[in-house]
Amino acid sequence: MLFSKKKTQNELLEDEAQAHSAAGDDAAAAETRAQKFPEKKGTPTPRRRDQVAARRQPLVQADRKAARRAQRQALAEERAKTRRAMETGDERHMPVRDRGPQKRFVREFVDARYGIGEWLLVLMVVFLFVSLLMGDQIMASLGLALYGLILAVIVEAFWVSRRSKKLVAQRFGAENMERGLGFYAAMRGMQLRRLRLPKPMNARGEFPS
């Protein structure tokens, strides 16, 4: 009986020690959580749906007139930047089709040369005006001359396209050449120099090095 009572008391002491240890661990864990996530006194914890609603913005603004006005203003500013870039040569705001060193090289090559393609539109307008004043025989001769001019412009455009692509391949490497450079050069060569966009940045005869 004595041995059994001593054993029971020892077990009680062990249980009490374990209880004290568990209580200490719980207190330490609670203190750690309080340090990591301090609670604001007097302020309830916001719910998740309230936080999402606060961050959410309406897809359609309430004032549609103000939204359209702001959109038009932004588009006008963007067009103004593009127009200034086309006149000054600033490629940051140019259209994508005119950006890059290869496109700039082609423009400089085309703008440096003298060509008959840029005068095609002017000569056609003159031909239409003269056709109202001249007789049939003279008109037949002018018609043949006009057809010859168109043929010459086509040949020149083909040559400019091939020549510009060859120069770009020599300068930047054939494996790095962009697509559409030949067509880009031919179309620019058929525009009046004064009306070309982007504006020519080099003089006649000043070919790119």
C-alpha positions in Angstrom: 0.0 0.0 0.0 2.8 2.4 0.8 4.6 1.8 -2.4 1.4 2.2 -4.4 0.6 5.6 -2.7 4.1 6.9 -3.4 3.8 5.9 -7.0 0.5 7.7 -7.3 2.0 10.9 -5.8 4.9 10.8 -8.2 2.5 10.5 -11.1 0.6 13.5 -9.9 3.8 15.5 -9.6 4.7 14.6 -13.2 1.3 15.5 -14.5 1.5 18.8 -12.7 4.9 19.5 -14.2 3.7 18.7 -17.7 0.7 20.9 -17.2 2.9 23.8 -16.2 5.2 23.2 -19.2 2.3 23.1 -21.7 0.9 26.3 -20.2 4.3 28.0 -20.7 4.5 26.9 -24.3 1.0 28.2 -25.0 1.9 31.6 -23.5 5.1 31.8 -25.5 3.3 30.9 -28.7 0.6 33.5 -28.0 3.2 36.2 -27.3 5.0 35.3 -30.6 1.7 35.6 -32.6 1.0 38.9 -30.9 4.4 40.3 -31.9 4.0 39.1 -35.6 0.3 40.2 -36.0 -0.3 43.1 -33.6 -4.0 43.9 -33.4 -5.2 47.5 -33.5 -7.2 48.4 -30.5 -10.8 49.4 -31.2 -10.6 48.5 -34.9 -12.2 45.3 -36.2 -10.4 43.1 -38.7 -11.6 43.9 -42.2 -13.2 41.1 -44.0 -11.8 39.7 -47.3 -14.7 40.8 -49.5 -14.5 44.3 -48.1 -10.8 44.5 -49.1 -11.5 43.2 -52.6 -14.4 45.7 -53.0 -12.1 48.5 -52.0 -9.5 47.6 -54.6 -12.0 47.0 -57.3 -12.5 49.8 -59.9 -15.5 50.1 -62.2 -14.9 49.1 -65.8 -17.3 51.8 -67.0 -16.8 55.1 -65.4 -19.9 57.0 -64.1 -19.2 60.1 -66.1 -19.0 58.9 -69.6 -18.6 62.3 -71.2 -15.6 63.0 -69.0 -14.1 59.6 -70.0 -14.6 60.2 -73.7 -13.2 63.7 -73.4 -10.1 62.3 -71.6 -9.7 59.6 -74.2 -9.9 62.1 -77.1 -7.4 64.3 -75.4 -5.0 61.4 -74.9 -5.4 60.4 -78.6 -4.8 64.0 -79.7 -1.6 64.2 -77.6 -0.4 60.9 -79.1 -1.0 62.1 -82.6 0.8 65.3 -81.9 3.8 63.4 -80.6 3.8 61.2 -83.7 3.6 64.2 -86.0 6.5 65.9 -84.3 8.5 62.7 -84.4 7.9 62.4 -88.1 9.1 65.9 -88.7 12.1 65.8 -86.3 13.2 62.1 -86.8 12.6 61.1 -83.2 12.0 57.4 -83.5 10.6 57.0 -80.0 7.2 58.2 -81.1 7.3 57.1 -84.7 5.0 54.4 -86.0 6.5 50.9 -85.8 6.9 50.7 -89.6 9.4 53.6 -89.6 11.5 52.6 -86.6 14.9 51.0 -86.5 18.3 51.6 -88.0 17.6 49.6 -91.2 14.5 51.7 -92.0 16.5 54.9 -91.3 19.3 53.6 -93.6 16.8 53.0 -96.4 15.3 56.4 -96.0 18.6 58.1 -96.2 19.5 56.1 -99.3 16.3 57.0 -101.1 16.3 60.7 -100.0 19.9 61.2 -101.2 19.2 60.2 -104.8 17.5 61.9 -107.7 14.7 59.9 -109.2 11.8 60.2 -111.7 9.4 58.3 -109.6 8.7 61.2 -107.2 7.5 63.3 -110.2 5.1 60.7 -111.5 2.0 62.1 -109.8 2.8 65.7 -110.8 3.3 64.7 -114.4 0.0 62.8 -114.5 -1.8 65.9 -113.2 -0.2 68.0 -115.9 -1.1 65.4 -118.5 -4.8 65.5 -117.4 -4.8 69.3 -117.6 -3.2 69.4 -121.0 -5.6 66.8 -122.3 -8.4 69.3 -122.0 -6.6 71.8 -124.2 -4.8 69.8 -126.9 -6.0 68.0 -130.0 -6.3 64.2 -130.5 -2.9 63.9 -132.3 -1.0 65.6 -129.6 -2.9 63.6 -127.0 -1.8 60.4 -128.6 1.8 61.4 -128.5 1.5 62.5 -124.9 -0.3 59.2 -124.0 2.7 57.2 -125.4 5.1 59.4 -123.4 3.0 58.9 -120.3 3.1 55.1 -120.7 6.8 55.3 -121.2 7.2 57.3 -118.0 5.1 54.8 -116.1 7.3 52.0 -117.4 10.5 53.9 -116.4 9.1 54.5 -112.9 8.4 50.8 -112.5 11.9 49.9 -113.6 13.4 52.5 -111.3 11.3 51.3 -108.3 12.5 47.7 -108.9 16.1 48.9 -109.1 15.7 51.0 -105.9 14.2 48.0 -104.1 17.0 45.7 -105.1 19.8 48.2 -104.4 18.5 49.2 -101.0 18.2 45.6 -99.9 21.8 44.9 -101.1 23.2 47.8 -99.2 21.3 46.8 -96.1 22.6 43.3 -96.3 26.2 44.6 -96.6 25.7 47.0 -93.7 23.7 44.9 -91.2 24.2 41.4 -92.5 21.9 39.4 -94.8 20.7 37.2 -91.9 19.6 40.3 -89.9 17.8 42.0 -92.8 14.1 43.0 -92.0 11.3 42.0 -94.2 9.6 44.6 -96.5 12.6 46.9 -96.9 12.5 46.7 -100.7 8.8 47.7 -100.8 9.5 50.4 -98.2 12.2 51.9 -100.4 10.2 51.7 -103.6 7.1 53.4 -102.1 9.2 56.2 -100.6 11.0 56.8 -103.9 7.6 57.4 -105.6 6.7 60.3 -103.2 7.7 63.9 -103.6 10.7 64.6 -101.4 8.9 67.6 -99.8 5.9 65.4 -98.8 7.8 62.4 -97.5 7.2 61.3 -93.9 9.3 60.9 -91.9 10.9 64.1 -93.2 14.3 63.6 -95.0 17.1 64.2 -92.6 19.9 64.3 -95.3 20.5 66.4 -98.4 20.6 65.3 -102.0 23.7 63.4 -102.8 24.4 62.7 -99.1 24.3 58.9 -99.1 24.5 56.9 -95.8 28.0 55.7 -95.0 
